[in-house]
């Protein structure tokens, strides 16, 4: 088999920024055909409710449901899946769930308030959302880890009801996914997928309840539907392909780094794997490891296409420049595979998750480290964060003026309101101003 052709870039060259721009280019906007299909599905679910869900599920997932009741799995079925797992799988799932829950418990925000000298109280009240929807991919791409990562933060946040949708193409149910739902405190599960599932969660049907926010990954139709219903409901993000950036000092076993790059490339052909290193000889060693190890991979064809189309091996002058390149890319996953990751950490400003040290494989973060694996992609780590408890909570401002405070601030508000020609605002505030006698 021919060797893999991976782009080589040098950060010290004049045209590096232009080459990097081309490498990172990713257009996630759906085409008109996809948008047209999604809009039609949403419109039908809104008007026809359960009947549209049954028809679309039978058509797209090749099932034979006679009614919506065939598309809901009860708590007993979830518990049965958990009880039926082999001991090794159940132990692994429970360990991962415990670690994810423990990490997210530390994210819970606290309400606060303070009182000013005149008795005026100001503060912030934090409350959970009432109901959220979790989209979990089905079929070949069945991810029990996705259930834990999406449901547990919502559960920790105090969300009253968690609704899960998961497609079951040709009626194939993934027992691990159902077991994860049982462990994570999911309340209701519907075997729905695609744009129709998103529409049902956003607008509600006779049976599927309307939610406040929809989270979880899906295909282009799911992502397009999430964008379309945003505003009616909240969404987590429009996720692009998975990414890994490995910054290495040239001292990690090259086979380890090659496999770390594979771990993202095997997701799909559009995934992006990048190595940044100041040691040119080491880059050659990693490329040799890639070519030697690729034939041993089950998903070698997907990995090959991903590496040849979107991967890069980037030579930098030193680790400080490596950090600069990392900040420019703002990757979903950043591995600091160096002798002293703590020293490099202050230079890192943009990354979804930072994996520190040679032993911290990104794959551990996907399953059982504890932090969330739902992370910003496509450079959005510049302005967004991992999914967390805070995504399922709202903040309400608290304002309670004393009579004295209302009188004093009423004067301020009056001046500003009249400056904006909003007389009713001014007079409303002026009513509370005490007589100057």
N, C-alpha and C positions, 0 to 999 in steps of 0.2 A: 504494500500500500504506500502511496506517495506521502511525503512528509507534509505537515500542515504549514500553510503559508500565512504567517501572522505579521501584521504591520509592525515595523520598527520606527519609532520616533525618537528624536533627540531634543530635549528641552532647551539645549543651548543654541539651537539653530534659529536663524532669523524667521523662518516661516513656520515655526512650531505652533504658534497660536492658531494659524489658519488650518494646519493639519489636524490639530486637536478639535477644532470646531467641526470639521467634516466627520471626524471619528464619532463625536458625541451626538451628531444630528439624529434626531428621532422625532418623527411626525406621528403623534398619537391621535390626531383628529380623524374621526370616522369619515368615510366618503359618503356621498349623497345617497347611494343605494342603501347602505347600512342605516343611515339616519331615517330614510323613508320607511324601511321595515320596522324599525323601533317605534317611530311615531304612530304607525298603524296599530301595532301591538298594544301600545299604551292606550290609545283611543278606544280600542275594543274592550280592553280589560276595564276601563273606566265606565263604559256604558253597559257591558254585558256581564261583568263580574265573574262569578264562579264558572258559568258556562264557557266563557272565553278561555279561562285557565285550563279547564278540562280538555277543550278542543286543541289548544296550542300544545299542551303536554303530550297528548296522544300523537299529534302530528310530528313535533320536533324530537320528542324523546322515545317515540315508537312504543308507547304504552297503550293499555286498553282500559283506562279508567272509565267507569260508567257515571261517576259523579264525584264531586269534590271530596266526599267522605273517603274515597279510595286514595286520596293524595295527602292524608294526614296520618302521622305516626304518633301513637300515644306514649305516655310516660312508661307504661309497662313494656312497650317494644324497645325503648331506649335502655331500660334497665336490663332487659333480656340480652341485648347486645353486649352490655358491660359484663354481665355475669358469664356470658359465653366465651369471652376472650381467653386465649391461652394465658397461663399465669405470667409468662415472661412479658407478653404484650401489655397485660393489665398493669403489672408493676411499673413498666416503663411509662405508660400513660399517666398513672397516678403520681409518679415521681415528677414528671414534667408539669402536671397540673399544680402540684403543691408548690413547685419552684416559681411558676408563673404567677400564682396567686400571691405568694409571699412578697415577690418583687413589687407587684402592683398595689399591695396594701400600703406601701410607703408613699404612693402617689396621691393618696386621698387628700384633697384640700380641706381646710377648716374655715368655717364662717368666722368673721371677725367684726368688731365694732369699737368705736371710741367715742368719748363724750367730751365736747369742748367746754370751756370755762363757763359759758352762759347756759349750759344744760342741753345744747343741741347734740343729738346723737347721729353719727354717720357710720356706715359699715357695709359689709358685703355678706350676703347669704348664699351659700352653695347648696344646690339641690340636684338630685339625679333626674334624668329623663324618665318619663313614665314607661315608655315602651320602645325598644329598638329591634331592628331586623338585621340578621346576619346572613349574608350570602356565602355559601360554601360550595366550591366547585364539586362536580360529581363525575361519574364515569372514570376514565383512565386517571385523570388528575384529582384523586381523592386525598384530601389533606386533613387528617384528624388534628394536626398541629394548628391548622387555621381555625378550627372550632375553638380550641383552648385560647388562642391569642386574641380572638375577637369577643368571645363570650365572657371570659373571666374578668377582664377590666370592667365590662358593663356590670357584672355581678358585684364586683368589689365597690363600684360606684354607687350601688343601691338601686339600679334600674329595676322597676317592679316586674316587668315582663319582657322576656327575651324570646323573639320568634326567629326560628332558623328555617331557611329555604335551602334545599339541596336537590339538584336534578338527579334522577335515577334512570339514565338511558337504558331502554329495553328492560326496565324494572330491576336493574342490578343495584342492590343496596350495599354500601360499604359499612361493614359492621364496626370497624374502628371509628368511623365518623360518628355513628350513632352512639357508641360507647363514650366518645369524647363529649358529646352533647349531654349525656347523662351526668358525667363528672363535672361539667362546667355550669350546670344549673340552667340549661335551656328549658323553657316552659312548653313551647309548642314547636313541632317540626312538620313542615310541608314539603312533599317531594316535588317541588317546582324549581324550574331553572329559567335562564334566559331573561329577556326583557320583560316577559310576562310576570315573572316572579318579582322583579323590581317594581313594576307597575302595581302589583297587588299590595306590596308592602307600603308603597307611597300613598295610594289612594284608598286602599281597603276594598274588600268585596263583602258579600254576604257572610263569608266564613273567615277569610283572612283579615285579621285586624290591621288597621292603619297604624304605622309606627312613626316615631319622631325622627329617627335617623337610621340610615342604611350603611352598613360597613361590610367589608369583605371583598376578596378578589373575584374576578370573572373574566370571560372572554370579551371580545370587542363589542358584542351586542349588550352585554351586561354593563360595560363601562359607558357605552353611549346612552343607555337607559338611565344610568345613575346621573349622568350629566343633565339629561333632559328633565328629571324630576327634582333636581336640586333647587331649593327655594320652597318647594312644597314640603320637602323633608331635608334634613341635613345629610351629608355624605362624608365619608372619611377622606377619600382622595380619588383621583383618576390615575391609577397606577400604570406606569410604563413597564418595560421588560426589567427583569432582575439584573442587578449589577454588583460586581465586586471590584475593588481597587486594593491591590496588595502593595504596600510599601515595604521593601525589604533591604536590609543592609548587606546582603550577599552572604550571610552566615547560616541561614536556615537551609535544611535539607531541600535541594531543588525538587525532589519528588513530592514533598509536602506542598510546596507552593504550586506545582503543576496541578495537583489534585484539588487544591483550593480554587484554582481558576476553573477547573472542570465542574466544580460543585455548582457554579452559577450557569456555566455554558450548557449543562445538561437540562436546564429548565425548558428552554426553547431556542429556536434558531436566532431570535432577536436579542437574547441575553448578552450582556457585555462583561468581559473579563479583562482587566488591565493590570499589568505589573509595572511598578515604578521602582527603579534601582540605580544607584550610582556606579555599579560594578558591571562593566560590559561583559567580562568573562562569565560572571554569574548568570547574566541574561541568556548567554549561549547555553549554559548548563540547564537552565529551566526549559529552554526550547527543546533541548535533547530529551529531557524527561517527558515533555509533552508528547513527542513523537514516539517514544518507547512505551509510554503508558496508554496512549489512546486506543490501541487495538484491544486492550483488556477491558474496555468500558462497554457496558450493555447499550448505552445510548450514544455510541461513538459517532454515528452519522450526524445527530443533532449537535453534538459537541463540536465536530469538525466545521460544520457550517457556521455556527456561532463564532468560533475562533477566527475563521477566515474572513468573515464579514464585519465583525464588530470588535474583535480583541485587539490589543496593542501591547507591545513591550517597549517601555519608555525609559530611555537613559537620561539621568539627571546628573548635575554636577555634584550634589551632596544631599543629605537628608533634609536640609532646610528647604532646598528647591523642591524636593519630593513633596514636602508638606504644602508648598505653594501650588504645585500641580494638583494635589489632592483637593485643596480648597477651590480651585478653579473647576474641578469636575464635580465636587459636592456629591460623592457617591452614596448609594443606598447602604452598602457595606464597605467599611474601611478596615483592612487588617494592617496593624503596625507590627510587622514581623521583624522586629529589631531588638538589639541587646537591651536598650533602655527606653521602652515605650513611654514611660512617665516623662522623660525629658522632651520627647517629641510632642506629647499631648498639648502643651500650651500653644503650639503652632497650628493646631487643627481647629478651624472655625466651622467648617461645613461638612457634616457627615450624618447619615441616619443612625448608624450604630458603629461604634469604634471597638474593634477586637484587638486587645493589647497583648503583645508577646507572641513568641513562636508557638506556644502550645494552644493558643486560643483560635481554633478553627472556626470559621464563620458558620459551619454546619451546626455547631453546638448552639449557636444563637437561634437557629431555625426551629430547634426542638425543645431544648431543656435548660438553657442557661438561666432564663427567668425574664429578662427584658423582652419587649414585644418584637415580633418579627415582621409586623406590618409597618413598613418604613417608607419614607419619601424617596421617589425615584426621579430619574431624568433631570437631575440638578435642583430639584425642589427642596433638597435639604438646606438650601440657602435661606429658606423662609418657613419651613415646616418641620414637624417633629414626629417621632414614632407614635403610633396609636397608644393611647393610655387611658387611665381612669378619667382624666380631665376631659377627654372627648365625649364622655357620657354624663358630664355634669354641666350645669348652667350656673351663672353668677348673677344674682340680682342685687342691685344697689339698695341700701337702706338709708333713708333720710327722715329724721324726725326733729323738726325745729322746736325749740322752746319759744315762748312768747318774745323774750328779749332777742333771741337769735333771728326770729322771723322779722322783727322790726328793723334790726340793723341790716340784714341781708336784703330786706325788701327795698331799702334805699338804693343799694347797689344794683339790684335787678331792675328797678324802675329806670335808673339812668341808662342802663344798657338796652332795655327793651324799647324805650322811647328813641334811643339812637338807631334802632332797627325799624322804627315806625310801627311797632307792634303794641298798640295802645291797650288792648285787652290784657296782654301779658303784664304791662306796667301797672294797670289799675288793680289786677288780681294781687300783685305783690304789695301795692300801696295800701290796700284794705287792712293788711296786717301790721302796718307801721303805727306805732303807738303815738298818741298825741304828744306834741312837743312841750305841752304845758309842764 
